[in-house]
Amino acid sequence: MDKASRIMVDFPTQTLHLTGEEGGTRFLPLYSHEALRELSRVWVKLGWAMKYSYTFSWMGRPVIQLPDDLMRIQEVIFRVQPNVIIETGVAHGGSAVFYASLLELLGRGRVVSIDVEIRQHNREALDKHPLSKRITLIEGSSTAEDTIGQVRQLLAAGDRVLVVLDSNHTKDHVRKELESYASMVTPGSYLIATDGIMEELGDAPGGSLSWATDNPRVAIHEFLRSHSEFEIDPEPQRAGVTYWPDAYLRRK
C-alpha cells in the first residue's frame, strides 16, 4: 500500500486508520507494534519541524540529537567497546562530549571530532570541558585528503574503531565520507551514517522536496551495492523512533 496521507486514531474501537494517497484504508490495532511504528513516523516528523532535538544538552553542551538515538548508540558502543570513536560534524560539541563520557565510563579511549569549521567559542568550551582529555578536534573538510591523513595518524594498530558520520547530509558528501572512513572501521564495529530521516521530511516546514533523493539513506544503499563487507544492522532501530533509519552499517 502507498504511504499513508491520512491517519486517524479511533480510541473507542482501539484502531488506527491509515488512508493511502491513492485511496484504500488499512486498519491496525491501536495497541500494537505496527501502530507504534506508524505513529512514531508522524511524531518524528513533527518533532523535527518543531526542532525538538535542539532542546537537549549533554554535560553542558547542546547535543542536537533525538534522545532515542543517543540511547540506541550507547547500547552499540557498550557492545562494541571501541577505544576510538571518529565523528564528523562537531556543531556545539554535545555529541563529542556524549561519546567521550561513555568512553570515560569504560575507562579508555578517545573521540576524534572533525568539522569544516569549529567556531572559536565552541572550541574554547570543549577545551575547558572536564572530558577534554578524551576529545581531539580536527578542523577541515571530512573528505579532504589532508583531514583523512590526520585521522589515520591518530590510529594505532589494535585500535577498535567506530565511525559516526554527522556533517553535511547531502547524498554525494555522505557517499564520499562512507568511502573515506569505511576502511578505518574494525570488523564487528560500525560505520554509522545519521539523519536518513531527511528522506521523509521534504514536505515538512524547512524541508526541501529534493531530500527525497538527496539524503544519507540513499548514499547508504548506493555504498552497500559495492561494499559487501558491510551490512545494515536493523536491531538498533527496533522501535522505529529514530532520525537515523538504516544508519548502522556493521562491518562483517
C-alpha positions as CSV (number, residue, x, y, z in Angstrom):
1,M,0.0,0.0,0.0
2,D,1.2,3.6,-0.7
3,K,2.4,5.8,2.1
4,A,-0.4,7.0,4.4
5,S,-1.7,10.5,3.7
6,R,-4.3,10.5,6.5
7,I,-4.1,8.9,9.9
8,M,-7.0,8.6,12.3
9,V,-6.9,7.3,15.8
10,D,-10.2,5.7,16.8
11,F,-10.0,5.3,20.6
12,P,-13.4,3.8,21.1
13,T,-12.6,0.9,18.8
14,Q,-8.8,1.0,19.6
15,T,-8.0,1.1,15.9
16,L,-5.5,3.1,13.8
17,H,-6.9,4.0,10.4
18,L,-4.3,4.6,7.6
19,T,-5.6,6.0,4.3
20,G,-3.2,6.0,1.4
21,E,-2.5,8.7,-1.1
22,E,-4.2,6.7,-3.8
23,G,-7.2,5.6,-1.6
24,G,-7.8,2.5,0.4
25,T,-7.6,2.3,4.1
26,R,-5.7,-0.1,6.3
27,F,-6.7,-0.8,9.9
28,L,-4.3,-1.6,12.7
29,P,-4.9,-2.5,16.3
30,L,-4.1,0.7,18.2
31,Y,-2.0,-1.0,20.8
32,S,0.3,-2.9,18.5
33,H,3.9,-2.6,17.4
34,E,2.8,-1.7,13.9
35,A,0.6,1.2,15.1
36,L,3.5,2.4,17.3
37,R,5.8,2.4,14.3
38,E,3.3,4.4,12.1
39,L,2.5,6.9,14.8
40,S,6.2,7.3,15.5
41,R,6.8,8.4,11.9
42,V,4.4,11.2,12.5
43,W,5.8,12.2,15.8
44,V,9.4,12.2,14.5
45,K,8.4,14.3,11.6
46,L,6.6,16.8,13.8
47,G,9.4,16.9,16.3
48,W,11.9,17.6,13.6
49,A,9.8,20.5,12.3
50,M,9.5,21.9,15.9
51,K,13.3,21.5,16.5
52,Y,12.6,19.1,19.4
53,S,16.1,17.8,19.3
54,Y,17.5,21.3,19.9
55,T,16.1,21.3,23.4
56,F,18.6,18.9,24.9
57,S,22.2,19.2,26.2
58,W,24.7,16.7,27.5
59,M,27.0,17.7,30.3
60,G,26.7,21.3,29.5
61,R,26.9,21.2,25.7
62,P,23.9,21.3,23.2
63,V,23.7,17.9,21.8
64,I,21.1,18.3,18.9
65,Q,20.2,14.6,18.8
66,L,17.0,12.7,19.3
67,P,17.3,11.1,22.8
68,D,16.2,7.8,21.4
69,D,19.1,7.8,19.0
70,L,21.5,8.6,21.8
71,M,20.2,5.7,23.9
72,R,20.5,3.3,21.0
73,I,24.0,4.3,20.0
74,Q,25.2,3.9,23.7
75,E,23.9,0.3,23.5
76,V,26.1,-0.2,20.4
77,I,29.1,1.5,21.9
78,F,28.9,-0.6,25.0
79,R,28.6,-3.8,23.0
80,V,31.4,-3.0,20.6
81,Q,33.7,-1.4,23.3
82,P,35.6,0.9,20.8
83,N,38.6,2.8,22.0
84,V,38.4,5.3,19.2
85,I,35.2,7.0,18.0
86,I,35.6,9.1,14.9
87,E,32.8,11.7,14.5
88,T,32.3,14.0,11.5
89,G,30.3,17.1,12.5
90,V,31.0,19.0,15.7
91,A,28.5,21.8,16.0
92,H,28.4,22.7,19.7
93,G,30.2,19.6,20.7
94,G,27.4,17.9,22.6
95,S,27.8,14.6,20.7
96,A,31.6,14.6,21.2
97,V,31.1,15.0,24.9
98,F,28.4,12.3,25.0
99,Y,30.7,9.8,23.3
100,A,33.6,10.9,25.5
101,S,31.5,10.4,28.6
102,L,30.8,6.8,27.6
103,L,34.5,6.2,26.9
104,E,35.3,7.7,30.3
105,L,32.9,5.2,31.9
106,L,34.6,2.4,30.1
107,G,38.0,3.7,31.3
108,R,39.7,4.2,28.0
109,G,39.6,5.7,24.5
110,R,39.2,9.0,22.7
111,V,36.9,10.8,20.3
112,V,38.2,12.3,17.1
113,S,35.8,15.0,16.1
114,I,36.0,16.7,12.7
115,D,34.3,19.7,11.2
116,V,35.0,22.1,8.3
117,E,34.6,25.0,10.8
118,I,34.9,24.7,14.6
119,R,33.8,28.1,15.9
120,Q,36.1,29.6,18.5
121,H,33.5,29.7,21.3
122,N,32.7,26.0,20.8
123,R,36.4,25.1,20.7
124,E,37.1,27.0,23.9
125,A,34.1,25.4,25.6
126,L,35.3,21.9,24.6
127,D,38.9,22.7,25.6
128,K,37.7,23.7,29.1
129,H,35.4,20.7,29.5
130,P,36.2,18.1,32.1
131,L,36.2,15.5,29.3
132,S,38.6,17.4,27.0
133,K,41.3,14.8,27.6
134,R,39.3,12.3,25.6
135,I,38.4,14.7,22.7
136,T,40.7,15.6,19.7
137,L,39.4,18.3,17.4
138,I,40.3,18.4,13.7
139,E,39.2,21.4,11.6
140,G,38.9,20.7,7.9
141,S,36.6,19.0,5.4
142,S,35.8,15.5,6.5
143,T,36.5,14.2,2.9
144,A,39.7,16.2,2.3
145,E,42.9,14.0,1.9
146,D,44.7,16.1,4.5
147,T,42.0,15.6,7.1
148,I,41.7,11.9,6.4
149,G,45.5,11.7,6.7
150,Q,45.4,13.4,10.1
151,V,42.8,11.0,11.3
152,R,44.8,8.0,10.2
153,Q,47.8,9.3,12.0
154,L,45.8,9.2,15.3
155,L,45.0,5.5,14.8
156,A,47.3,2.7,16.2
157,A,47.5,-1.0,15.4
158,G,44.9,-2.8,17.6
159,D,42.5,0.2,17.9
160,R,38.9,-0.8,17.8
161,V,37.3,2.0,15.7
162,L,33.7,3.1,15.4
163,V,32.7,5.9,13.0
164,V,29.7,8.3,13.1
165,L,29.0,10.5,10.1
166,D,27.0,13.6,11.0
167,S,28.2,16.5,9.0
168,N,27.0,17.6,5.6
169,H,24.0,15.4,4.8
170,T,23.8,15.6,1.0
171,K,23.9,12.2,-0.7
172,D,27.2,12.9,-2.5
173,H,29.0,14.1,0.6
174,V,27.8,11.2,2.7
175,R,28.8,8.8,0.0
176,K,32.3,10.3,0.0
177,E,32.5,10.0,3.7
178,L,31.4,6.4,3.6
179,E,34.1,5.6,1.1
180,S,36.7,7.6,3.1
181,Y,36.2,6.1,6.5
182,A,35.0,2.6,5.7
183,S,38.5,1.1,5.9
184,M,39.1,2.5,9.4
185,V,36.2,0.6,10.9
186,T,37.3,-2.6,12.5
187,P,35.4,-5.9,11.9
188,G,32.4,-6.2,14.2
189,S,32.2,-2.4,14.7
190,Y,30.0,0.1,12.9
191,L,30.0,2.8,10.2
192,I,27.0,5.0,11.2
193,A,25.5,7.5,8.7
194,T,23.0,9.6,10.6
195,D,19.9,11.6,9.6
196,G,18.5,9.5,6.8
197,I,15.1,10.7,8.1
198,M,15.6,13.6,5.6
199,E,14.1,11.3,3.0
200,E,10.7,11.7,4.7
201,L,10.9,15.4,5.6
202,G,10.8,17.1,2.2
203,D,7.3,18.4,2.7
204,A,7.8,19.5,6.4
205,P,8.4,23.1,7.3
206,G,12.1,23.9,6.5
207,G,12.4,20.8,4.3
208,S,13.2,20.5,0.6
209,L,11.5,18.2,-2.0
210,S,15.0,17.4,-3.2
211,W,15.6,15.5,0.0
212,A,13.5,12.6,-1.4
213,T,16.6,11.5,-3.3
214,D,19.4,13.7,-1.8
215,N,19.9,12.3,1.6
216,P,22.2,9.9,3.7
217,R,19.9,6.9,3.3
218,V,20.2,6.9,-0.5
219,A,24.0,7.2,0.0
220,I,24.0,4.2,2.3
221,H,22.3,2.0,-0.2
222,E,24.5,3.1,-3.0
223,F,27.5,2.4,-0.9
224,L,26.3,-1.1,0.1
225,R,26.0,-2.2,-3.5
226,S,29.8,-2.1,-3.8
227,H,30.8,-2.9,-0.2
228,S,29.6,-6.4,0.7
229,E,31.9,-6.3,3.8
230,F,29.2,-4.1,5.4
231,E,25.5,-4.9,6.2
232,I,22.7,-2.9,7.8
233,D,22.0,-3.9,11.3
234,P,18.3,-3.2,12.0
235,E,18.4,-4.0,15.7
236,P,19.4,-0.5,17.0
237,Q,16.2,0.9,15.3
238,R,13.9,-1.9,16.5
239,A,11.4,0.6,17.9
240,G,11.2,2.8,14.9
241,V,11.7,6.1,16.8
242,T,14.8,7.5,15.1
243,Y,16.3,10.2,12.9
244,W,18.8,7.5,11.7
245,P,17.0,4.9,9.5
246,D,19.3,2.2,8.1
247,A,22.2,4.1,9.7
248,Y,24.0,1.3,11.4
249,L,26.4,-0.4,8.9
250,R,28.1,-3.3,10.6
251,R,31.4,-4.5,9.3
252,K,31.3,-8.2,9.0
